[in-house]
Amino acid sequence: MYDPKELKYSKSHEWVHYDGDDVIIGITDYAQDSLGDLVFVNLPEVEDELTAGEALGDVESVKAVSDIISPVSGKVTEINEELLDSPEKINEDPYGAWFVKVTDVEDTEELLDADEYDKFVKEEA
């Protein structure tokens, strides 16, 4: 499994990229692989407030609907509208297919580095 070293990871399989004071959130390769082919994504609106540990949206695959858990608390400044029309991009490039950009980050869940996340995934499997 390849998990980029510069990202942080949540135990609910989201990745976080720090961009100055803002963060970008997506789901990991492990998550998209476990879900299978994604056919729909539901994202929050710009200006929505996110709370760490609560759903920020969901993804639907041919297998199931799964919540995307926000690893941070803050305000949504941008959503990746491309995913609304092409959710398969998440399967094709999970680390390029970000979901939301968030500012005013106040709280985060426990985040893991890439090595800690890889170890967590292996233990969970």
N, C-alpha and C positions, 0 to 999 in steps of 0.2 A: 504494500500500500504506500502511496506517495502522498504525504501531507506536507505542504510547504512550511518551511522552518520559520518564516517571518510572521506567520499567523498564530493566533491563539484559538483554542478550541473549548467548547462546552461539552459536558457529559451527555447532553441531549443531541449532540452531533451537528452543531452549528459552528461555523468558523467566524472569527472576528479579525478584521484588519484595521489597525490604528492608522489614521490619516490625520496627523496633527492632533487636534482635540476631538475630532470626529471619528466615528467608526463605520465600517462597512460590514454587513452581515450576509452570510450565505450558508448553504448546507455542505457538509463534507462529502467526499467521494464515497465513504462508507455508507452514509445516509442515502445518497441517490442510488447506490448499487443495491442496498437492502430494499428500497421502495420499488425498484423496477422502472419501467417506462412511465415517465410523468406526462400526464395529459391535461392538467389544469393547475393553476397556481392562483391563490387568493392573497393579495397583499394589502397592507394598511394604506391609508390616505396620507399624503403629505400633511404635516402639522400634527398628526396623531401622536399621542404620548404612549411610549412603550414602557412596560414594567418588566424588569429582570425576572425570569422564571415563568412568565405568562406568554400565551400564544400571541404572536404578531401577525399570523396568517396561517395558511395551510397549503399543502400540496396534495394533489390527487393523482394516484397512479392507477394502473390497471388492477392492482392488488387492494388498495385501501386509500383512505384519506388520513393524512397525518398532520398534526400541528407543527408549525415552526415555532420553537420556543425562543423568545428574545433573551439573549445572554446579557443584555444591558438595559438600563432604564435611561430614557432620553426622548428627544423629539425627532420624528421622521422629517428629514429635509428633502429626500428624493427616493423614488421607487424605481426599480428597473422595469419600465413599462414593456420592454421587449419580451420579457418572460410571460406577460399576459397573453400574447399572441403565439409565442413559441416556447412553451414550457420544456420542450425536449432539449433546449440549450443547457438546462441544468444537468441532464444526463451526459451531454457531450463534453461539457467543461465546467464541472462543479465549482472550481476555484476562479473561474472567469465570470460565471453567471451569478453575480451578487443579487440580493433581494432588495435591501434598503440601505440608505445612508442615514446615520443618526448623529445629532449634535446634542449639546447640553447633557452629556453622559454623566449621570450622578451615581449609578450603582451598577455593579456587575456581579454576575454569578461567579463561582469559582472557575477560573479559566486555566486551561492546561497548555503547556507548550507542545510542540509536535511530538517529541519523544514520549512525554507523559500521555498524550492522547493515543498514540499508537499502542502503548502498553495497556491503556484502559480498554481499547477495542479488542485486543487479543484476549484479555481476561473476561470480557463480556461475551465473547463468541462461544 
